[in-house]
């Protein structure tokens, strides 16, 4: 998630794309939701309209956004992963 975001927290690629593909890996779900929760803690606006007035933890808001597919994500290619490992070694 190294792209720049607009005032609503959407990146250029996310704004033009449709709903994200459903996440089937629970590990990927946790990673994407954690990154989104970090964005929300830093001031990004939630992308879902609240149906009730009770406050929710930002982590729950992030998980619901990911579950409904309003959060876009990209996975690094194998070349990027290999290059990152070489840079650390």
Biopython code that builds the backbone (N, CA, C, O; Angstrom):
import numpy as np
from Bio.PDB.StructureBuilder import StructureBuilder

atoms = [
    (1, "UNK", "N", (0.819, -1.179, 0.000)),
    (1, "UNK", "CA", (0.000, 0.000, 0.000)),
    (1, "UNK", "C", (0.863, 1.242, 0.000)),
    (1, "UNK", "O", (0.716, 2.109, 0.862)),
    (2, "UNK", "N", (1.747, 1.329, -0.949)),
    (2, "UNK", "CA", (2.674, 2.437, -1.027)),
    (2, "UNK", "C", (2.164, 3.536, -1.939)),
    (2, "UNK", "O", (2.920, 4.449, -2.270)),
    (3, "UNK", "N", (0.901, 3.479, -2.357)),
    (3, "UNK", "CA", (0.358, 4.483, -3.237)),
    (3, "UNK", "C", (-0.149, 5.659, -2.425)),
    (3, "UNK", "O", (-0.442, 5.524, -1.237)),
    (4, "UNK", "N", (-0.252, 6.822, -3.073)),
    (4, "UNK", "CA", (-0.775, 7.982, -2.370)),
    (4, "UNK", "C", (-2.292, 7.913, -2.344)),
    (4, "UNK", "O", (-2.912, 7.384, -3.267)),
    (5, "UNK", "N", (-2.880, 8.442, -1.300)),
    (5, "UNK", "CA", (-4.322, 8.394, -1.139)),
    (5, "UNK", "C", (-4.900, 9.802, -1.182)),
    (5, "UNK", "O", (-4.225, 10.772, -0.838)),
    (6, "UNK", "N", (-6.167, 9.905, -1.611)),
    (6, "UNK", "CA", (-6.827, 11.198, -1.621)),
    (6, "UNK", "C", (-7.443, 11.476, -0.254)),
    (6, "UNK", "O", (-7.183, 10.743, 0.700)),
    (7, "UNK", "N", (-8.252, 12.521, -0.148)),
    (7, "UNK", "CA", (-8.807, 12.917, 1.146)),
    (7, "UNK", "C", (-9.771, 11.886, 1.720)),
    (7, "UNK", "O", (-10.035, 11.896, 2.922)),
    (8, "UNK", "N", (-10.295, 11.006, 0.891)),
    (8, "UNK", "CA", (-11.196, 9.963, 1.375)),
    (8, "UNK", "C", (-10.467, 8.664, 1.642)),
    (8, "UNK", "O", (-11.097, 7.668, 1.998)),
    (9, "UNK", "N", (-9.147, 8.649, 1.478)),
    (9, "UNK", "CA", (-8.378, 7.445, 1.734)),
    (9, "UNK", "C", (-8.276, 6.527, 0.537)),
    (9, "UNK", "O", (-7.665, 5.464, 0.641)),
    (10, "UNK", "N", (-8.856, 6.899, -0.608)),
    (10, "UNK", "CA", (-8.790, 6.060, -1.800)),
    (10, "UNK", "C", (-7.576, 6.437, -2.634)),
    (10, "UNK", "O", (-7.267, 7.617, -2.798)),
    (11, "UNK", "N", (-6.897, 5.436, -3.154)),
    (11, "UNK", "CA", (-5.789, 5.705, -4.054)),
    (11, "UNK", "C", (-6.322, 5.853, -5.466)),
    (11, "UNK", "O", (-7.493, 5.575, -5.724)),
    (12, "UNK", "N", (-5.469, 6.290, -6.381)),
    (12, "UNK", "CA", (-5.886, 6.458, -7.766)),
    (12, "UNK", "C", (-6.371, 5.140, -8.357)),
    (12, "UNK", "O", (-7.394, 5.107, -9.040)),
    (13, "UNK", "N", (-5.642, 4.050, -8.098)),
    (13, "UNK", "CA", (-6.020, 2.750, -8.647)),
    (13, "UNK", "C", (-7.323, 2.257, -8.047)),
    (13, "UNK", "O", (-8.140, 1.661, -8.749)),
    (14, "UNK", "N", (-7.533, 2.497, -6.745)),
    (14, "UNK", "CA", (-8.747, 2.034, -6.086)),
    (14, "UNK", "C", (-9.958, 2.829, -6.543)),
    (14, "UNK", "O", (-11.054, 2.280, -6.649)),
    (15, "UNK", "N", (-9.775, 4.109, -6.812)),
    (15, "UNK", "CA", (-10.892, 4.948, -7.216)),
    (15, "UNK", "C", (-11.426, 4.525, -8.577)),
    (15, "UNK", "O", (-12.628, 4.624, -8.824)),
    (16, "UNK", "N", (-10.552, 4.055, -9.464)),
    (16, "UNK", "CA", (-10.990, 3.672, -10.796)),
    (16, "UNK", "C", (-11.433, 2.219, -10.874)),
    (16, "UNK", "O", (-12.165, 1.851, -11.793)),
    (17, "UNK", "N", (-11.009, 1.388, -9.935)),
    (17, "UNK", "CA", (-11.354, -0.026, -9.968)),
    (17, "UNK", "C", (-12.693, -0.264, -9.288)),
    (17, "UNK", "O", (-13.158, 0.551, -8.491)),
    (18, "UNK", "N", (-13.311, -1.410, -9.622)),
    (18, "UNK", "CA", (-14.552, -1.801, -8.983)),
    (18, "UNK", "C", (-14.264, -2.432, -7.640)),
    (18, "UNK", "O", (-13.179, -2.252, -7.087)),
    (19, "UNK", "N", (-15.231, -3.175, -7.107)),
    (19, "UNK", "CA", (-15.008, -3.821, -5.813)),
    (19, "UNK", "C", (-13.850, -4.813, -5.872)),
    (19, "UNK", "O", (-13.624, -5.467, -6.890)),
    (20, "UNK", "N", (-13.134, -4.910, -4.780)),
    (20, "UNK", "CA", (-11.991, -5.824, -4.715)),
    (20, "UNK", "C", (-12.468, -7.268, -4.697)),
    (20, "UNK", "O", (-13.586, -7.563, -4.276)),
    (21, "UNK", "N", (-11.611, -8.152, -5.157)),
    (21, "UNK", "CA", (-11.934, -9.575, -5.122)),
    (21, "UNK", "C", (-12.025, -10.034, -3.675)),
    (21, "UNK", "O", (-11.262, -9.564, -2.832)),
    (22, "UNK", "N", (-12.949, -10.949, -3.370)),
    (22, "UNK", "CA", (-13.057, -11.421, -1.987)),
    (22, "UNK", "C", (-11.772, -12.121, -1.545)),
    (22, "UNK", "O", (-11.145, -12.839, -2.323)),
    (23, "UNK", "N", (-11.399, -11.907, -0.314)),
    (23, "UNK", "CA", (-10.185, -12.502, 0.236)),
    (23, "UNK", "C", (-10.545, -13.853, 0.835)),
    (23, "UNK", "O", (-11.408, -13.940, 1.709)),
    (24, "UNK", "N", (-9.888, -14.900, 0.368)),
    (24, "UNK", "CA", (-10.170, -16.240, 0.877)),
    (24, "UNK", "C", (-9.162, -16.682, 1.922)),
    (24, "UNK", "O", (-9.435, -17.614, 2.679)),
    (25, "UNK", "N", (-8.013, -16.045, 1.983)),
    (25, "UNK", "CA", (-6.991, -16.391, 2.961)),
    (25, "UNK", "C", (-7.198, -15.553, 4.226)),
    (25, "UNK", "O", (-7.212, -14.324, 4.157)),
    (26, "UNK", "N", (-7.357, -16.195, 5.356)),
    (26, "UNK", "CA", (-7.565, -15.445, 6.595)),
    (26, "UNK", "C", (-6.329, -14.645, 6.975)),
    (26, "UNK", "O", (-6.444, -13.619, 7.646)),
    (27, "UNK", "N", (-5.157, -15.091, 6.564)),
    (27, "UNK", "CA", (-3.927, -14.366, 6.862)),
    (27, "UNK", "C", (-3.851, -13.078, 6.048)),
    (27, "UNK", "O", (-3.461, -12.033, 6.569)),
    (28, "UNK", "N", (-4.222, -13.151, 4.778)),
    (28, "UNK", "CA", (-4.267, -11.952, 3.938)),
    (28, "UNK", "C", (-5.337, -11.001, 4.448)),
    (28, "UNK", "O", (-5.131, -9.787, 4.459)),
    (29, "UNK", "N", (-6.474, -11.535, 4.868)),
    (29, "UNK", "CA", (-7.552, -10.705, 5.414)),
    (29, "UNK", "C", (-7.046, -9.892, 6.610)),
    (29, "UNK", "O", (-7.300, -8.690, 6.700)),
    (30, "UNK", "N", (-6.340, -10.543, 7.512)),
    (30, "UNK", "CA", (-5.819, -9.872, 8.709)),
    (30, "UNK", "C", (-4.812, -8.796, 8.317)),
    (30, "UNK", "O", (-4.833, -7.697, 8.872)),
    (31, "UNK", "N", (-3.929, -9.103, 7.363)),
    (31, "UNK", "CA", (-2.928, -8.119, 6.942)),
    (31, "UNK", "C", (-3.576, -6.886, 6.316)),
    (31, "UNK", "O", (-3.202, -5.757, 6.633)),
    (32, "UNK", "N", (-4.549, -7.102, 5.425)),
    (32, "UNK", "CA", (-5.208, -5.984, 4.750)),
    (32, "UNK", "C", (-6.012, -5.164, 5.762)),
    (32, "UNK", "O", (-5.973, -3.934, 5.733)),
    (33, "UNK", "N", (-6.735, -5.834, 6.647)),
    (33, "UNK", "CA", (-7.531, -5.122, 7.652)),
    (33, "UNK", "C", (-6.634, -4.335, 8.619)),
    (33, "UNK", "O", (-6.992, -3.233, 9.035)),
    (34, "UNK", "N", (-5.491, -4.890, 8.971)),
    (34, "UNK", "CA", (-4.573, -4.181, 9.871)),
    (34, "UNK", "C", (-4.022, -2.922, 9.212)),
    (34, "UNK", "O", (-3.908, -1.880, 9.857)),
    (35, "UNK", "N", (-3.682, -3.018, 7.934)),
    (35, "UNK", "CA", (-3.197, -1.835, 7.217)),
    (35, "UNK", "C", (-4.296, -0.776, 7.127)),
    (35, "UNK", "O", (-4.029, 0.417, 7.268)),
    (36, "UNK", "N", (-5.530, -1.219, 6.892)),
    (36, "UNK", "CA", (-6.650, -0.267, 6.799)),
    (36, "UNK", "C", (-6.920, 0.373, 8.159)),
    (36, "UNK", "O", (-7.200, 1.569, 8.232)),
    (37, "UNK", "N", (-6.840, -0.410, 9.235)),
    (37, "UNK", "CA", (-7.041, 0.142, 10.574)),
    (37, "UNK", "C", (-5.985, 1.202, 10.876)),
    (37, "UNK", "O", (-6.281, 2.213, 11.512)),
    (38, "UNK", "N", (-4.762, 0.971, 10.423)),
    (38, "UNK", "CA", (-3.697, 1.960, 10.609)),
    (38, "UNK", "C", (-4.040, 3.255, 9.875)),
    (38, "UNK", "O", (-3.812, 4.347, 10.396)),
    (39, "UNK", "N", (-4.591, 3.130, 8.656)),
    (39, "UNK", "CA", (-5.003, 4.314, 7.908)),
    (39, "UNK", "C", (-6.108, 5.062, 8.652)),
    (39, "UNK", "O", (-6.089, 6.290, 8.738)),
    (40, "UNK", "N", (-7.071, 4.310, 9.189)),
    (40, "UNK", "CA", (-8.171, 4.940, 9.923)),
    (40, "UNK", "C", (-7.659, 5.649, 11.178)),
    (40, "UNK", "O", (-8.126, 6.741, 11.504)),
    (41, "UNK", "N", (-6.702, 5.038, 11.885)),
    (41, "UNK", "CA", (-6.131, 5.666, 13.080)),
    (41, "UNK", "C", (-5.413, 6.962, 12.728)),
    (41, "UNK", "O", (-5.353, 7.887, 13.538)),
    (42, "UNK", "N", (-4.872, 7.023, 11.521)),
    (42, "UNK", "CA", (-4.145, 8.228, 11.092)),
    (42, "UNK", "C", (-5.065, 9.281, 10.494)),
    (42, "UNK", "O", (-4.595, 10.328, 10.049)),
    (43, "UNK", "N", (-6.372, 9.020, 10.476)),
    (43, "UNK", "CA", (-7.314, 10.052, 10.048)),
    (43, "UNK", "C", (-8.075, 9.796, 8.771)),
    (43, "UNK", "O", (-8.857, 10.653, 8.360)),
    (44, "UNK", "N", (-7.889, 8.659, 8.118)),
    (44, "UNK", "CA", (-8.646, 8.367, 6.904)),
    (44, "UNK", "C", (-10.127, 8.226, 7.259)),
    (44, "UNK", "O", (-10.472, 7.783, 8.355)),
    (45, "UNK", "N", (-10.986, 8.601, 6.332)),
    (45, "UNK", "CA", (-12.418, 8.509, 6.570)),
    (45, "UNK", "C", (-12.920, 7.100, 6.247)),
    (45, "UNK", "O", (-12.464, 6.491, 5.279)),
    (46, "UNK", "N", (-13.852, 6.578, 7.045)),
    (46, "UNK", "CA", (-14.430, 5.261, 6.738)),
    (46, "UNK", "C", (-15.169, 5.303, 5.402)),
    (46, "UNK", "O", (-15.751, 6.326, 5.043)),
    (47, "UNK", "N", (-15.145, 4.213, 4.684)),
    (47, "UNK", "CA", (-15.790, 4.138, 3.370)),
    (47, "UNK", "C", (-17.195, 3.571, 3.442)),
    (47, "UNK", "O", (-17.912, 3.585, 2.441)),
    (48, "UNK", "N", (-17.603, 3.077, 4.589)),
    (48, "UNK", "CA", (-18.942, 2.526, 4.751)),
    (48, "UNK", "C", (-19.801, 3.486, 5.554)),
    (48, "UNK", "O", (-19.324, 4.140, 6.482)),
    (49, "UNK", "N", (-21.059, 3.563, 5.191)),
    (49, "UNK", "CA", (-21.999, 4.360, 5.962)),
    (49, "UNK", "C", (-22.439, 3.555, 7.170)),
    (49, "UNK", "O", (-22.777, 2.378, 7.048)),
    (50, "UNK", "N", (-22.436, 4.178, 8.321)),
    (50, "UNK", "CA", (-22.881, 3.486, 9.531)),
    (50, "UNK", "C", (-24.400, 3.382, 9.527)),
    (50, "UNK", "O", (-25.102, 4.343, 9.212)),
    (51, "UNK", "N", (-24.892, 2.207, 9.880)),
    (51, "UNK", "CA", (-26.337, 2.023, 9.937)),
    (51, "UNK", "C", (-26.887, 2.314, 11.318)),
    (51, "UNK", "O", (-28.090, 2.529, 11.472)),
    (52, "UNK", "N", (-26.025, 2.325, 12.329)),
    (52, "UNK", "CA", (-26.457, 2.653, 13.682)),
    (52, "UNK", "C", (-25.397, 3.552, 14.319)),
    (52, "UNK", "O", (-24.273, 3.649, 13.827)),
    (53, "UNK", "N", (-25.765, 4.196, 15.402)),
    (53, "UNK", "CA", (-24.912, 5.231, 15.979)),
    (53, "UNK", "C", (-23.898, 4.717, 16.992)),
    (53, "UNK", "O", (-23.093, 5.505, 17.487)),
    (54, "UNK", "N", (-23.904, 3.443, 17.317)),
    (54, "UNK", "CA", (-22.969, 2.955, 18.334)),
    (54, "UNK", "C", (-21.541, 2.995, 17.808)),
    (54, "UNK", "O", (-21.290, 2.626, 16.661)),
    (55, "UNK", "N", (-20.602, 3.443, 18.643)),
    (55, "UNK", "CA", (-19.210, 3.523, 18.189)),
    (55, "UNK", "C", (-18.576, 2.136, 18.065)),
    (55, "UNK", "O", (-18.869, 1.230, 18.845)),
    (56, "UNK", "N", (-17.719, 1.997, 17.086)),
    (56, "UNK", "CA", (-17.000, 0.746, 16.870)),
    (56, "UNK", "C", (-15.510, 1.018, 16.924)),
    (56, "UNK", "O", (-15.052, 2.120, 16.622)),
    (57, "UNK", "N", (-14.771, 0.010, 17.308)),
    (57, "UNK", "CA", (-13.322, 0.123, 17.236)),
    (57, "UNK", "C", (-12.935, 0.236, 15.767)),
    (57, "UNK", "O", (-13.599, -0.323, 14.894)),
    (58, "UNK", "N", (-11.868, 0.956, 15.509)),
    (58, "UNK", "CA", (-11.429, 1.139, 14.127)),
    (58, "UNK", "C", (-11.055, -0.177, 13.476)),
    (58, "UNK", "O", (-11.193, -0.326, 12.262)),
    (59, "UNK", "N", (-10.582, -1.139, 14.267)),
    (59, "UNK", "CA", (-10.236, -2.456, 13.721)),
    (59, "UNK", "C", (-11.474, -3.150, 13.185)),
    (59, "UNK", "O", (-11.412, -3.805, 12.144)),
    (60, "UNK", "N", (-12.607, -3.016, 13.882)),
    (60, "UNK", "CA", (-13.860, -3.619, 13.415)),
    (60, "UNK", "C", (-14.357, -2.929, 12.149)),
    (60, "UNK", "O", (-14.854, -3.588, 11.236)),
    (61, "UNK", "N", (-14.226, -1.624, 12.095)),
    (61, "UNK", "CA", (-14.613, -0.882, 10.900)),
    (61, "UNK", "C", (-13.760, -1.348, 9.721)),
    (61, "UNK", "O", (-14.283, -1.581, 8.631)),
    (62, "UNK", "N", (-12.464, -1.484, 9.930)),
    (62, "UNK", "CA", (-11.551, -1.922, 8.871)),
    (62, "UNK", "C", (-11.907, -3.329, 8.400)),
    (62, "UNK", "O", (-11.923, -3.593, 7.198)),
    (63, "UNK", "N", (-12.192, -4.230, 9.333)),
    (63, "UNK", "CA", (-12.550, -5.602, 8.942)),
    (63, "UNK", "C", (-13.833, -5.622, 8.121)),
    (63, "UNK", "O", (-13.929, -6.374, 7.151)),
    (64, "UNK", "N", (-14.809, -4.818, 8.487)),
    (64, "UNK", "CA", (-16.065, -4.775, 7.730)),
    (64, "UNK", "C", (-15.844, -4.191, 6.340)),
    (64, "UNK", "O", (-16.445, -4.655, 5.371)),
    (65, "UNK", "N", (-14.993, -3.185, 6.234)),
    (65, "UNK", "CA", (-14.683, -2.620, 4.919)),
    (65, "UNK", "C", (-14.018, -3.665, 4.027)),
    (65, "UNK", "O", (-14.357, -3.780, 2.850)),
    (66, "UNK", "N", (-13.086, -4.417, 4.573)),
    (66, "UNK", "CA", (-12.408, -5.460, 3.788)),
    (66, "UNK", "C", (-13.408, -6.557, 3.424)),
    (66, "UNK", "O", (-13.417, -7.039, 2.291)),
    (67, "UNK", "N", (-14.240, -6.947, 4.373)),
    (67, "UNK", "CA", (-15.226, -8.011, 4.141)),
    (67, "UNK", "C", (-16.186, -7.637, 3.007)),
    (67, "UNK", "O", (-16.567, -8.493, 2.208)),
    (68, "UNK", "N", (-16.576, -6.356, 2.936)),
    (68, "UNK", "CA", (-17.508, -5.917, 1.902)),
    (68, "UNK", "C", (-16.821, -5.575, 0.582)),
    (68, "UNK", "O", (-17.494, -5.254, -0.397)),
    (69, "UNK", "N", (-15.504, -5.640, 0.545)),
    (69, "UNK", "CA", (-14.780, -5.442, -0.705)),
    (69, "UNK", "C", (-14.571, -4.004, -1.121)),
    (69, "UNK", "O", (-14.293, -3.745, -2.292)),
    (70, "UNK", "N", (-14.694, -3.057, -0.204)),
    (70, "UNK", "CA", (-14.487, -1.659, -0.576)),
    (70, "UNK", "C", (-13.032, -1.233, -0.424)),
    (70, "UNK", "O", (-12.681, -0.105, -0.768)),
    (71, "UNK", "N", (-12.187, -2.114, 0.084)),
    (71, "UNK", "CA", (-10.762, -1.833, 0.244)),
    (71, "UNK", "C", (-9.996, -2.611, -0.818)),
    (71, "UNK", "O", (-10.086, -3.837, -0.887)),
    (72, "UNK", "N", (-9.245, -1.891, -1.640)),
    (72, "UNK", "CA", (-8.410, -2.532, -2.651)),
    (72, "UNK", "C", (-7.055, -2.873, -2.075)),
    (72, "UNK", "O", (-6.595, -2.233, -1.130)),
    (73, "UNK", "N", (-6.421, -3.869, -2.635)),
    (73, "UNK", "CA", (-5.097, -4.271, -2.171)),
    (73, "UNK", "C", (-4.334, -4.863, -3.346)),
    (73, "UNK", "O", (-4.929, -5.325, -4.320)),
    (74, "UNK", "N", (-3.019, -4.845, -3.242)),
    (74, "UNK", "CA", (-2.168, -5.475, -4.246)),
    (74, "UNK", "C", (-1.163, -6.364, -3.533)),
    (74, "UNK", "O", (-0.724, -6.063, -2.423)),
    (75, "UNK", "N", (-0.812, -7.441, -4.174)),
    (75, "UNK", "CA", (0.187, -8.350, -3.642)),
    (75, "UNK", "C", (1.490, -8.134, -4.393)),
    (75, "UNK", "O", (1.465, -7.899, -5.601)),
    (76, "UNK", "N", (2.624, -8.206, -3.716)),
    (76, "UNK", "CA", (3.899, -8.030, -4.414)),
    (76, "UNK", "C", (4.162, -9.215, -5.336)),
    (76, "UNK", "O", (3.756, -10.341, -5.047)),
    (77, "UNK", "N", (4.838, -8.954, -6.438)),
    (77, "UNK", "CA", (5.218, -10.041, -7.349)),
    (77, "UNK", "C", (6.384, -10.816, -6.737)),
    (77, "UNK", "O", (7.027, -10.345, -5.799)),
    (78, "UNK", "N", (6.644, -11.980, -7.264)),
    (78, "UNK", "CA", (7.763, -12.787, -6.767)),
    (78, "UNK", "C", (9.090, -12.054, -6.939)),
    (78, "UNK", "O", (9.982, -12.186, -6.102)),
    (79, "UNK", "N", (9.228, -11.280, -8.022)),
    (79, "UNK", "CA", (10.460, -10.526, -8.236)),
    (79, "UNK", "C", (10.644, -9.479, -7.142)),
    (79, "UNK", "O", (11.757, -9.285, -6.653)),
    (80, "UNK", "N", (9.556, -8.800, -6.752)),
    (80, "UNK", "CA", (9.644, -7.808, -5.684)),
    (80, "UNK", "C", (9.995, -8.461, -4.347)),
    (80, "UNK", "O", (10.758, -7.905, -3.557)),
    (81, "UNK", "N", (9.436, -9.638, -4.105)),
    (81, "UNK", "CA", (9.732, -10.345, -2.865)),
    (81, "UNK", "C", (11.202, -10.757, -2.834)),
    (81, "UNK", "O", (11.883, -10.577, -1.824)),
    (82, "UNK", "N", (11.682, -11.309, -3.940)),
    (82, "UNK", "CA", (13.087, -11.723, -4.013)),
    (82, "UNK", "C", (14.026, -10.522, -3.883)),
    (82, "UNK", "O", (15.057, -10.610, -3.215)),
    (83, "UNK", "N", (13.678, -9.414, -4.512)),
    (83, "UNK", "CA", (14.519, -8.221, -4.434)),
    (83, "UNK", "C", (14.545, -7.694, -2.997)),
    (83, "UNK", "O", (15.590, -7.240, -2.530)),
    (84, "UNK", "N", (13.426, -7.749, -2.300)),
    (84, "UNK", "CA", (13.375, -7.311, -0.911)),
    (84, "UNK", "C", (14.211, -8.183, -0.003)),
    (84, "UNK", "O", (14.838, -7.685, 0.931)),
    (85, "UNK", "N", (14.230, -9.463, -0.261)),
    (85, "UNK", "CA", (15.037, -10.375, 0.552)),
    (85, "UNK", "C", (16.520, -10.130, 0.323)),
    (85, "UNK", "O", (17.313, -10.175, 1.264)),
    (86, "UNK", "N", (16.897, -9.868, -0.935)),
    (86, "UNK", "CA", (18.312, -9.606, -1.225)),
    (86, "UNK", "C", (18.765, -8.310, -0.583)),
    (86, "UNK", "O", (19.913, -8.208, -0.149)),
    (87, "UNK", "N", (17.891, -7.318, -0.511)),
    (87, "UNK", "CA", (18.250, -6.039, 0.081)),
    (87, "UNK", "C", (18.487, -6.170, 1.577)),
    (87, "UNK", "O", (19.284, -5.425, 2.147)),
    (88, "UNK", "N", (17.795, -7.118, 2.222)),
    (88, "UNK", "CA", (17.947, -7.310, 3.669)),
    (88, "UNK", "C", (19.210, -8.119, 3.970)),
    (88, "UNK", "O", (19.883, -7.869, 4.970)),
    (89, "UNK", "N", (19.529, -9.079, 3.117)),
    (89, "UNK", "CA", (20.698, -9.950, 3.351)),
    (89, "UNK", "C", (21.996, -9.230, 3.291)),
    (89, "UNK", "O", (23.050, -9.841, 3.468)),
]
sb = StructureBuilder()
sb.init_structure("model")
sb.init_model(0)
sb.init_chain("A")
sb.init_seg("    ")
for serial, (resi, resn, name, xyz) in enumerate(atoms, 1):
    if name == "N":
        sb.init_residue(resn, " ", resi, " ")
    sb.init_atom(name, np.array(xyz, "f"), 0.0, 1.0, " ", f" {name:<3s}", serial, name[0])
structure = sb.get_structure()
